[in-house]
Amino acid sequence: MTLFNRGMRRPVFTLTFALALGVIRTMAAAPAAPVVAARVPPGKSGAALDRIVSGLIARMTLDEKILQLLENPPNGVPRLGIPDLRWGEVLHGVVSDGATAFPQAIAMGSTWDPALLREMGDAVAREARALGVHQGYAPMLGLARDPRWGRVEESYGEDPYLVTQLGVAYIEGLQGTGATRLDVNHILATPKHFVADGEPWAGANGEDFETSERTLREVYFPPFEAAVMVAHAESLMPAHHAINGVPSHASAWLLRDVLRKEWGFEGFTVSDMGDIPKLYDGHGYARSFSDAAARALNAGVDQELEGGPVSEHVYAKYFGKALKDGTVSIGAINAAASRVLHAKIRLLGLAKPFESPSMDSAEDAALKHRGYDDVFAQMVAEGKETTRIDGRQPGYEAILNDPAHDKLALRVAQEALVLLKNQDGILPLDKTKTKHVLVVGPLGEAVNLGGYSTGKPKFYVNAVAGIQAELGADASVTFLPGCTLTGGTQEQMQAAVAAARNADVVVAVVGHTRAQLGENHDRDSLELPGRQEELVEALQATGKPLVVVLNNGAPFALPWIHEHVPAVIESWYLGQSYGTALAQVLFGDVNPSGKLNVSFPVSLGQSPSYYNHPVLTGPILYDPAKQDFPYPFGNSNVLWPFGHGLSYTTFRYDKVTTSASSIKKGEVSYVEVSITNTGTRSGDEVVQMYVHQDYTSLKEPVEMLKGFARVTVRPGESRTVRFPIGFEQVKFWKEGHWQMEAGKLNIMIGSSAQDIRLRQTLLLR
């Protein structure tokens, strides 16, 4: 007898497993002496797995069930073979000493390369399993629509379509697909934070957000909906904040109606750290910690990620009281525990399943009815509550040090670098004429990985080291900070300017670290911190060739640099091979191909500056053909727009055609675009498709990204890319459902949201 995985062709359970099911039925009828069956392997088996989980729930004490609802280990039940589930942060690599330090999420987003992120997710999962991590908190699917927000660096960008495509790819990499899904080299992905945390009040992390259901469904839901319905994420984390007055951790509409009933989510949800007690002592939404626990569970939060003082671990401490008060039912606890068990068994199996406890003994009866407060207090007293189990697997060092992972991290960094400006072709620099490079700026020799990074990377190549290695011993590379991130002295700046006069080229590495901008480090200014811009102005005044390199996690407002500095590179946080990738682009070994995933505004006053803003109706009428009306009446003249990124070659967009001139619901027209490399070297171009319908009964954004493709094109070669346009690309939310309206759809093909090269129309019937 063989039971097959749903959606998979390979058998995952065999006759041994079927016999184990027989053991369940026997024990359920007459629990007696322990009976040990063969180990249940990991996998997924629909109704068969449901029966196993039901059997386990029937045999578990209340304490053991509640243990499944606590995210921190130990959370297994050894007597029933239920394993611990250990979580870790995997936003851009495993947060563990010696793990591969991949580029930060904002840099991952600027690759516009789903296939690359899928490959990266696979490598990260392999390292996670080697380190004993089973569940990874990633990807972060919030949209970076307020540049003040400290967590912009954790996002893939400001656009829902781009974030959706990249999020699905990374989840598939972490969890595996097909025959590799949830195998020994993959983990449970936990996309976060559901939902709409990228536009908090005043840009402050975790603060409230007021919006409409239409905006939620059209802008903020798509990345999570695809994470559930396309990538089949096994877990999900709600957001810190409240939406329209209801905290996400207490929103039954979000966590039950939308997530489970509409989208069919079958996994488990886990709270963000401290957010369940915050329902009481933060939001003031619950009347007590016990009430907070009840509201979260009843809304649909299955597990609590404990954090903060011990008294705030509300699931562990207050479910006993909530059961007595009737605010929580045993059925709700059973359902949540069952969802966690399903995931555990699919990923890890059972070590020694169905060992029947003797519930007739006085000791077991006391255990069954004991309050969880007692068990929790005992765990704390024994030091178990705060102990993270070290689950490193034999040979883990070889996996962490896999050269293929280092090459992959470098490739992501190479694709992530964005060439913002290259006046008069100053880049790439000529190695044969560059003998003395001055690197200036407080980040020139810094280790700058961004948030949720390994504390001890296996190596890190800074800008100075990368340039020196690129040029070799015959060239000199000098470093002077010039200033600090918070100020610096006049003597520092004068020394840097004096040295610049004797250099062949000056590379100014400026930006910020997580100390200036990151989680819970939001900002009220988009300027470079400290005296960095003053330093750049002084260096530019020397007349020496100057390249400004931004090393940061969110956009700056840099109008002076935009106008006066001849070459500007956005390098983000590029991980362990930062300096190597930067030097390869500076000197032309790598042709830059990254594209901005966030807009760079003129100033903070221009925010919100995201490209897909509403059609504006101010004093100056909007002309979509020009997109040039003056600030502050519109956002189209940002310094560097969404999708922007230059190359060392040139591309000609030749023609755009549609397979059908009109469509109705249920039909699809395919848009074909031909581009040609008209330069002298091979390069990657990201072809972007935007749409806008002229007249609709509800206003639409000026343009919306609905397709993109990264293609490699050799000199003189032409390539054709193809995008579908159907109901999914033109629908909008109105009166409680999705619909499309008849009219003319404008199709815009280009190299950025503002650099539109070709236009076509499609009739919607």
C-alpha positions in Angstrom: 0.0 0.0 0.0 1.3 3.4 -0.9 -0.1 6.8 0.0 0.8 9.7 -2.3 1.6 13.3 -1.4 -1.0 15.8 -2.6 0.4 17.6 -5.6 3.4 15.3 -5.8 4.1 12.1 -7.8 6.6 10.4 -5.5 5.4 8.2 -2.7 6.2 9.6 0.7 4.5 7.0 3.0 4.8 3.3 2.6 3.4 0.1 4.2 5.3 0.8 7.4 3.4 4.1 7.7 0.1 2.4 7.0 0.7 -0.1 9.8 1.3 2.9 12.1 -2.2 4.1 11.2 -3.4 0.8 12.4 -1.6 1.3 15.7 -3.6 4.6 16.1 -6.9 2.8 15.8 -5.9 0.1 18.2 -4.7 2.5 20.8 -7.8 4.7 20.5 -10.0 1.7 21.3 -8.0 0.4 24.3 -5.0 2.5 25.4 -2.8 0.2 27.4 0.9 -0.6 27.5 3.2 1.4 25.3 3.3 0.3 21.7 6.2 1.5 19.5 5.8 1.6 15.7 8.4 2.4 13.1 9.4 6.0 12.7 7.0 8.1 10.7 9.0 9.9 8.0 8.5 13.5 7.0 6.1 14.2 4.2 2.5 15.2 3.5 -0.4 12.8 3.1 -3.7 14.6 3.4 -6.3 12.5 5.2 -3.7 10.1 6.5 -1.8 12.8 8.2 -5.0 14.3 9.5 -5.7 10.9 11.2 -2.2 10.9 12.8 -2.6 14.4 14.1 -6.1 13.6 15.5 -4.6 10.6 17.2 -1.9 12.6 18.8 -4.2 15.4 20.0 -6.4 12.7 21.6 -3.4 11.5 23.6 -1.8 14.8 24.5 -2.2 16.5 27.8 -3.3 20.1 27.9 0.2 21.1 28.8 1.6 19.3 25.8 -1.0 20.9 23.5 -0.1 24.4 24.8 3.5 23.6 24.3 2.9 23.4 20.6 1.6 26.9 20.7 4.9 28.3 22.0 7.5 29.1 19.3 10.6 28.9 21.4 12.0 25.4 22.0 11.7 23.1 23.8 8.3 22.6 22.3 8.4 18.9 21.4 6.8 15.9 23.2 9.4 13.2 23.4 7.1 10.5 24.8 5.0 10.8 21.6 7.9 11.4 19.2 6.9 15.0 18.5 10.0 16.9 17.7 11.1 20.4 18.7 10.6 23.0 16.0 13.4 25.5 16.0 13.0 28.9 14.3 15.6 31.3 12.9 15.9 34.5 11.0 16.7 34.0 7.3 15.8 37.3 5.7 19.0 37.3 3.7 20.9 34.4 5.1 20.8 32.5 8.4 21.5 34.7 11.4 24.2 32.5 12.8 28.0 32.9 13.1 29.8 31.7 10.0 26.7 31.5 7.8 26.9 33.0 4.3 26.1 36.7 4.4 24.0 37.3 1.4 23.0 40.9 0.3 20.2 42.5 2.2 16.5 42.2 1.0 16.5 45.7 -0.5 19.5 44.6 -2.6 17.8 41.3 -3.5 14.9 43.4 -4.7 17.0 45.5 -7.0 18.1 42.4 -8.9 14.6 42.0 -10.4 15.6 38.3 -10.7 13.1 35.8 -9.3 15.2 32.8 -10.5 18.2 34.1 -8.6 16.3 34.6 -5.4 14.9 31.1 -5.7 18.4 29.8 -6.0 19.5 31.9 -3.0 16.5 30.7 -0.9 17.6 27.1 -1.6 21.1 27.8 -0.4 19.9 29.6 2.7 17.6 26.7 3.6 20.4 24.2 3.2 22.5 26.2 5.7 19.5 26.6 8.0 18.9 22.9 8.2 22.6 22.3 8.8 22.4 24.6 11.7 19.3 22.9 13.1 16.8 25.6 12.0 13.5 24.3 10.8 11.4 27.5 10.3 12.7 30.7 8.8 11.1 34.1 9.4 11.2 35.4 5.8 10.5 36.9 3.4 9.4 40.3 4.6 6.6 41.2 2.2 5.9 44.7 3.4 6.0 47.4 0.7 8.6 50.2 1.2 6.2 53.1 0.6 7.5 55.5 3.3 11.2 56.2 3.1 11.3 57.3 6.8 10.4 53.7 7.8 13.5 52.0 9.3 12.6 48.6 7.8 12.8 49.7 4.2 16.0 47.6 4.0 14.1 44.4 4.8 11.7 45.0 1.9 12.0 44.0 -1.8 10.6 47.4 -2.8 7.7 49.7 -3.1 5.7 47.9 -5.8 3.2 45.0 -5.1 3.9 43.2 -8.4 7.6 43.2 -8.0 7.5 42.2 -4.3 5.0 39.4 -5.2 7.2 37.8 -7.8 10.3 38.0 -5.7 8.5 36.8 -2.6 7.1 33.7 -4.2 10.6 32.9 -5.6 12.3 33.1 -2.2 9.6 31.1 -0.5 9.9 28.4 -3.1 13.7 28.4 -2.6 13.3 28.1 1.2 10.7 25.3 1.1 11.7 23.5 -2.0 9.4 22.6 -4.9 8.1 19.3 -6.3 10.1 16.4 -5.1 12.4 18.6 -2.9 9.5 20.3 -1.0 10.2 20.2 2.7 12.9 17.6 2.4 16.0 17.4 4.6 17.5 20.5 2.9 14.5 22.8 3.2 12.6 24.7 5.9 9.2 26.2 6.6 9.0 29.7 5.3 7.2 32.4 7.3 6.3 35.4 5.2 5.8 38.5 7.3 4.3 40.9 8.4 0.6 40.4 7.5 -0.2 43.1 6.5 0.5 46.7 5.3 3.3 47.6 7.7 5.3 49.7 5.2 3.3 52.9 5.6 3.0 53.4 9.4 1.9 56.6 11.0 4.8 59.1 10.8 7.0 56.4 9.3 7.5 54.9 12.8 7.8 51.1 12.9 4.7 49.3 14.3 2.4 52.3 14.4 -1.1 52.3 13.1 -2.3 52.5 9.5 -5.6 53.8 8.2 -6.6 52.7 4.7 -9.5 51.3 2.6 -10.3 47.7 1.8 -9.7 48.5 -1.9 -6.1 49.6 -1.1 -5.5 46.6 1.0 -6.7 44.2 -1.7 -5.0 46.0 -4.6 -1.7 47.0 -3.0 -0.9 45.2 0.2 -2.6 41.8 -0.1 -1.1 40.5 -3.4 2.3 39.5 -2.1 0.7 37.5 0.8 -2.0 36.1 -1.4 0.6 34.7 -3.8 2.7 33.5 -0.9 -0.2 31.4 0.2 -1.9 30.4 -3.0 1.1 30.1 -5.3 4.1 29.4 -3.1 2.1 27.5 -0.5 3.9 29.1 2.5 3.7 26.8 5.5 3.5 29.6 8.1 2.8 33.3 8.4 3.4 36.1 10.8 1.0 39.0 11.5 2.1 42.6 11.7 2.9 44.7 14.8 0.4 47.4 14.1 -3.3 48.0 14.0 -5.2 48.6 10.7 -8.2 50.8 10.9 -8.2 50.5 14.7 -7.9 46.7 14.9 -4.5 45.2 15.8 -3.4 42.6 13.3 -2.9 40.0 16.0 -6.5 40.3 17.0 -8.1 40.7 13.5 -10.3 37.7 12.8 -11.1 39.3 9.4 -7.5 39.2 8.4 -6.4 35.9 9.9 -9.6 33.8 9.5 -11.9 35.4 6.9 -9.2 36.5 4.4 -6.3 34.2 5.1 -8.0 30.9 5.7 -11.5 31.2 4.2 -10.7 33.2 1.1 -7.2 32.1 0.3 -7.3 28.5 1.8 -4.3 28.9 4.0 -3.6 25.5 5.7 -0.5 26.4 7.6 0.0 27.9 11.1 0.4 31.5 12.2 3.0 32.7 14.7 3.0 36.1 16.5 5.7 38.6 16.2 7.7 39.0 19.3 5.7 40.5 22.2 2.7 41.4 20.0 0.1 39.3 21.9 0.8 41.0 25.3 0.9 44.3 23.4 -2.8 43.9 22.7 -3.2 44.7 26.4 -0.2 46.8 27.5 0.4 48.6 24.2 -2.7 48.9 22.0 -5.2 48.9 24.9 -7.3 46.6 22.8 -7.5 43.8 25.4 -8.5 44.3 29.1 -5.8 41.9 30.5 -3.0 39.6 29.5 -5.5 36.7 29.7 -7.9 38.6 27.5 -5.1 39.3 25.1 -4.3 35.6 24.9 -7.9 34.8 24.2 -8.4 37.5 21.6 -5.2 36.4 19.7 -6.0 32.7 19.6 -9.7 33.3 18.7 -8.6 35.6 15.9 -6.3 33.0 14.5 -2.8 33.4 16.0 -1.7 29.8 16.5 1.7 30.3 18.1 3.2 32.9 20.4 6.8 34.0 19.8 7.6 34.8 23.4 9.7 37.9 24.0 10.3 40.5 26.7 9.7 39.9 30.4 8.6 36.4 31.4 5.3 37.8 32.7 4.4 38.7 29.1 4.5 35.1 27.8 0.7 35.1 27.7 -0.1 31.8 26.0 2.0 29.9 28.5 0.8 31.7 31.5 -2.9 32.5 30.9 -4.6 29.8 28.8 -5.4 28.0 32.0 -7.3 31.0 33.3 -8.9 31.7 29.8 -10.2 28.1 29.7 -11.8 28.5 33.1 -13.3 31.9 32.2 -14.7 30.4 29.0 -13.0 33.0 26.8 -11.0 30.2 25.1 -12.2 26.8 24.2 -10.3 23.5 24.2 -11.5 23.2 20.6 -9.6 26.4 19.6 -6.4 25.1 21.4 -6.8 21.7 19.7 -7.2 23.3 16.2 -4.1 25.5 16.7 -2.0 22.7 18.0 -3.1 20.5 15.1 -2.0 23.0 12.5 1.5 23.2 14.2 1.7 19.4 14.4 0.8 19.0 10.7 3.8 21.2 9.8 6.1 19.5 12.2 5.3 16.1 10.9 5.5 17.1 7.2 8.9 18.6 7.8 10.4 16.4 10.5 8.3 13.3 10.9 7.8 11.6 14.3 10.7 10.0 16.2 8.8 7.2 17.9 5.1 7.7 17.2 2.1 6.4 19.0 3.7 5.3 22.2 0.6 5.1 24.3 0.7 6.8 27.7 -1.0 5.1 30.6 -3.6 7.7 31.4 -5.0 5.5 34.2 -2.1 6.3 36.6 -2.6 8.9 39.2 0.6 10.7 38.0 -0.6 10.9 34.4 -4.0 12.1 35.5 -2.5 14.8 37.6 -0.3 15.8 34.6 -3.3 16.0 32.4 -5.2 18.3 34.6 -2.3 20.4 35.9 -2.4 24.1 35.2 0.1 25.3 32.7 1.3 28.0 35.0 2.9 25.3 37.1 4.7 23.8 34.2 5.9 27.1 32.9 7.2 28.1 36.3 9.1 24.8 36.5 10.6 25.4 33.0 11.8 28.9 34.1 13.2 27.5 37.3 15.2 24.9 35.4 16.4 27.4 32.9 14.7 25.7 30.0 12.4 28.5 29.0 15.2 30.7 27.6 17.5 27.9 26.4 17.9 27.7 22.6 18.7 24.1 21.6 21.8 23.8 19.6 20.7 21.7 16.7 23.8 21.8 14.5 24.1 18.8 12.3 27.3 16.8 11.7 29.3 18.3 8.9 27.5 21.7 9.1 30.8 23.6 8.6 31.2 22.1 5.2 27.7 23.3 4.2 28.3 26.8 5.6 31.6 27.0 3.7 30.3 25.6 0.5 32.2 27.6 -2.3 29.0 27.5 -4.4 27.2 29.6 -1.7 30.0 32.2 -1.8 29.8 32.4 -5.6 26.1 32.8 -5.4 26.3 35.5 -2.8 28.7 37.4 -5.1 26.4 36.9 -8.1 23.5 38.4 -6.1 25.7 41.4 -5.2 26.7 41.9 -8.8 23.2 41.9 -10.0 22.0 44.2 -7.2 24.3 47.1 -7.8 22.5 50.0 -9.5 24.4 52.5 -11.7 22.4 55.7 -11.0 24.4 58.2 -13.0 27.3 58.0 -15.4 28.0 61.4 -16.9 30.2 61.4 -20.0 31.0 57.7 -19.5 33.3 58.2 -16.5 32.7 54.6 -15.6 34.0 52.0 -16.0 37.4 53.2 -14.8 40.5 52.3 -16.8 42.7 50.0 -14.8 45.8 50.9 -16.9 45.4 54.6 -16.0 44.4 54.2 -12.4 47.4 53.9 -10.2 46.3 55.9 -7.1 42.8 55.6 -5.8 41.6 57.5 -2.7 38.6 55.9 -0.9 36.9 58.4 1.3 33.9 58.3 3.6 33.1 56.8 7.0 32.0 53.5 5.4 35.0 52.8 3.3 36.4 50.2 5.6 33.2 49.4 7.5 31.5 46.0 7.8 28.0 47.0 6.9 25.6 44.1 6.4 22.3 45.6 7.5 19.7 44.2 9.9 19.1 40.5 10.6 22.6 39.6 9.6 25.1 37.1 10.9 27.1 38.7 13.7 30.3 37.1 12.6 30.5 36.6 8.8 33.0 34.1 7.6 34.6 37.0 5.7 33.8 40.5 4.6 35.4 42.4 1.8 35.1 46.2 2.3 35.4 48.8 -0.4 39.1 49.5 0.1 40.1 45.8 0.1 37.9 45.1 -2.9 39.5 47.9 -5.0 43.0 46.9 -3.9 42.4 43.3 -4.9 41.0 44.4 -8.3 43.9 46.7 -9.1 46.7 44.5 -7.7 49.9 45.4 -5.9 51.1 47.9 -8.6 48.4 50.4 -7.6 48.0 52.2 -4.3 44.6 52.4 -2.6 44.5 54.9 0.3 41.7 55.3 2.8 40.8 58.4 4.8 37.4 58.7 6.5 36.9 62.4 5.9 34.2 62.5 8.6 32.1 60.2 10.7 28.5 59.2 10.5 27.6 61.6 13.2 29.9 64.5 12.3 33.7 64.4 12.5 36.4 67.1 12.7 37.4 69.8 10.2 40.9 68.3 10.3 39.5 64.9 9.0 37.8 66.6 6.1 40.8 68.8 5.2 43.1 65.7 5.2 40.7 63.9 2.8 40.5 66.9 0.5 44.3 67.3 0.4 44.8 63.7 -0.4 42.1 63.8 -3.2 44.2 66.4 -5.1 46.9 63.8 -5.5 44.7 60.9 -6.5 43.8 59.6 -10.0 40.2 59.0 -8.9 38.2 59.5 -5.7 35.6 57.0 -4.5 33.4 58.4 -1.7 31.6 55.6 0.1 28.8 57.3 2.1 25.5 56.2 3.6 24.3 54.9 6.9 24.4 51.8 9.1 21.7 50.1 11.1 22.5 52.5 13.9 21.0 55.3 11.9 18.2 53.4 10.1 16.8 50.0 10.8 14.1 48.3 12.8 12.9 50.7 15.4 15.4 53.2 14.1 13.2 55.3 11.9 14.1 58.8 10.6 12.7 62.2 10.1 15.2 63.3 7.4 16.3 61.8 4.1 19.6 63.6 4.0 23.0 61.9 4.5 23.8 61.6 8.2 26.4 63.9 9.7 28.7 65.9 7.4 28.9 63.4 4.6 27.3 65.6 1.9 29.6 68.4 2.9 32.5 66.0 2.4 31.2 65.1 -1.1 30.9 68.8 -2.1 34.5 69.5 -0.9 35.8 66.5 -2.9 33.9 67.5 -6.0 35.5 71.0 -5.8 38.9 69.5 -6.2 38.1 68.8 -9.9 39.3 65.1 -9.6 37.2 62.4 -11.0 34.6 61.5 -8.3 32.4 58.5 -7.9 29.9 58.5 -5.1 28.9 55.1 -3.8 25.8 54.9 -1.6 26.1 52.1 1.1 22.7 52.1 2.7 19.3 50.4 3.2 16.9 53.0 2.0 16.7 55.9 -0.4 18.2 59.4 0.3 17.2 62.8 -1.0 20.3 64.0 -2.8 19.5 66.8 -5.2 23.0 68.4 -5.0 24.8 65.0 -5.7 22.2 64.2 -8.4 23.1 67.5 -10.2 26.8 67.9 -9.6 28.5 64.5 -9.1 29.4 62.7 -12.4 29.0 59.1 -11.3 26.7 57.7 -8.6 26.3 54.0 -7.6 23.7 52.5 -5.3 25.3 49.6 -3.7 22.9 48.9 -0.8 24.1 46.3 1.8 25.7 43.7 -0.5 26.8 41.1 2.0 30.1 39.5 2.5 31.5 40.2 -1.0 30.6 43.9 -0.9 34.0 45.3 -2.0 34.5 42.6 -4.6 31.3 43.3 -6.4 31.7 47.1 -6.1 35.3 47.0 -7.6 34.2 44.7 -10.4 31.5 47.2 -11.5 33.8 50.3 -11.0 36.5 48.8 -13.3 34.1 47.1 -15.8 34.6 43.4 -15.1 30.9 43.3 -14.4 28.3 45.3 -16.4 25.9 46.8 -13.9 22.3 45.6 -14.4 20.4 46.4 -11.1 17.3 48.5 -11.2 15.8 50.6 -8.4 13.0 49.0 -6.5 12.2 52.2 -4.7 12.0 55.8 -5.9 14.5 58.4 -4.7 12.6 61.6 -3.9 13.8 65.2 -4.2 13.2 65.8 -0.5 11.2 64.4 2.4 8.4 66.9 1.5 7.9 65.0 -1.8 6.9 61.9 0.1 5.0 59.7 -0.5 7.1 59.4 -3.6 6.2 55.9 -4.9 5.8 55.8 -8.7 2.2 54.3 -8.7 0.6 57.3 -7.1 -3.0 58.4 -8.0 -3.7 60.6 -11.0 -3.2 64.1 -9.6 -5.7 66.9 -10.2 -3.7 69.9 -8.9 -3.3 73.2 -10.7 -1.2 71.7 -13.5 -2.9 68.9 -15.4 -1.1 65.6 -15.7 0.2 64.6 -19.1 1.1 60.9 -19.1 3.0 61.3 -22.3 5.4 63.8 -20.7 5.4 63.0 -17.0 7.2 66.3 -16.4 4.9 68.5 -14.4 6.8 70.4 -11.7 7.3 69.5 -8.1 5.5 69.8 -5.7 2.4 69.2 -7.7 3.4 65.7 -8.6 5.8 62.9 -7.9 6.9 62.0 -11.4 10.1 64.1 -11.2 11.8 62.2 -8.4 15.6 62.2 -8.6 15.9 58.6 -9.7 12.7 56.7 -10.5 11.5 53.2 -9.8 13.0 50.8 -12.3 15.9 53.1 -13.1 19.4 51.6 -13.6 22.1 52.3 -16.2 24.4 49.9 -18.1 27.7 50.1 -19.8 26.0 49.2 -23.0 22.9 50.5 -24.7 19.6 48.9 -25.6 17.1 49.9 -28.4 13.5 49.0 -27.9 12.4 48.1 -31.4 8.7 47.3 -31.4 5.7 46.2 -29.3 2.8 44.1 -30.5 -0.2 42.4 -29.0 -1.6 39.0 -30.0 -5.1 40.3 -29.8 -6.4 43.9 -30.2 -9.1 43.4 -27.6 -10.0 41.1 -24.7 -12.9 40.4 -22.3 -12.9 38.6 -19.0 -11.4 35.1 -19.5 -9.3 36.1 -22.5 -5.6 36.9 -22.7 -3.6 39.0 -25.1 0.2 38.6 -25.2 2.4 41.6 -25.4 5.6 41.0 -27.3 8.6 43.4 -27.1 11.8 43.3 -29.1 15.0 44.9 -27.8 18.5 45.1 -29.4 21.9 45.6 -27.7 23.3 48.5 -29.7 26.5 48.7 -27.6 29.8 46.9 -27.7 29.5 44.6 -24.7 27.0 42.1 -23.4 24.6 43.2 -20.8 21.4 42.5 -18.9 18.3 44.7 -19.4 15.1 44.5 -17.3 12.2 45.1 -19.7 9.3 46.6 -17.7 5.6 46.7 -18.7 3.3 49.3 -17.1 -0.4 49.7 -17.7 -3.0 52.4 -17.1 -6.7 52.5 -18.1 -7.9 55.9 -19.3 -11.4 56.0 -17.8 -12.7 53.9 -15.0 -15.5 54.3 -12.4 -12.8 54.4 -9.7 -9.5 56.3 -10.2 -6.5 54.2 -10.9 -2.8 55.0 -10.3 -0.9 56.8 -13.1 0.8 53.5 -14.0 1.2 50.0 -12.5 3.9 47.5 -13.1 2.3 44.3 -14.5 5.2 42.5 -16.0 9.0 42.5 -16.2 11.8 40.3 -17.6 15.5 40.3 -17.1 17.2 39.3 -20.3 20.9 38.9 -21.3 21.6 40.4 -24.7 24.9 40.2 -26.6 26.2 43.1 -28.8 24.1 43.3 -32.0 21.7 40.7 -30.7 17.9 41.1 -30.5 15.7 39.4 -27.9 11.9 39.2 -27.6 10.1 39.1 -24.3 6.4 38.2 -23.8 3.9 39.4 -21.2 0.3 38.3 -20.7 -2.5 40.7 -20.2 -5.8 39.4 -18.9 -8.2 39.9 -16.1 -5.5 39.5 -13.4 -3.6 42.4 -14.9 -6.5 44.9 -15.2 -8.9 44.0 -12.4 -9.7 46.4 -9.6 -11.7 46.1 -6.4 -15.2 47.6 -6.3 -18.2 47.0 -4.2 -16.9 43.8 -2.6 -15.6 42.0 -5.6 -13.0 42.1 -8.4 -14.1 43.5 -11.8 -12.8 45.0 -15.0 -14.5 47.7 -17.1 -14.6 48.3 -20.8 -12.3 50.9 -22.2 -8.8 51.6 -23.6 -5.8 50.1 -21.7 -2.5 51.9 -22.3 0.5 49.6 -22.3 3.8 51.3 -21.6 7.1 49.4 -22.2 10.3 50.8 -20.9 13.5 50.8 -18.9 12.0 52.5 -15.8 8.7 53.9 -14.7 9.6 57.2 -16.4 11.8 56.0 -19.2 9.0 54.7 -21.4 10.3 53.6 -24.8 7.2 52.0 -26.5 3.5 52.3 -26.2 0.5 50.2 -27.3 -3.2 50.0 -26.6 -5.6 47.2 -25.9 -9.3 47.4 -25.9 -11.1 46.0 -22.9 -14.6 44.7 -23.7 
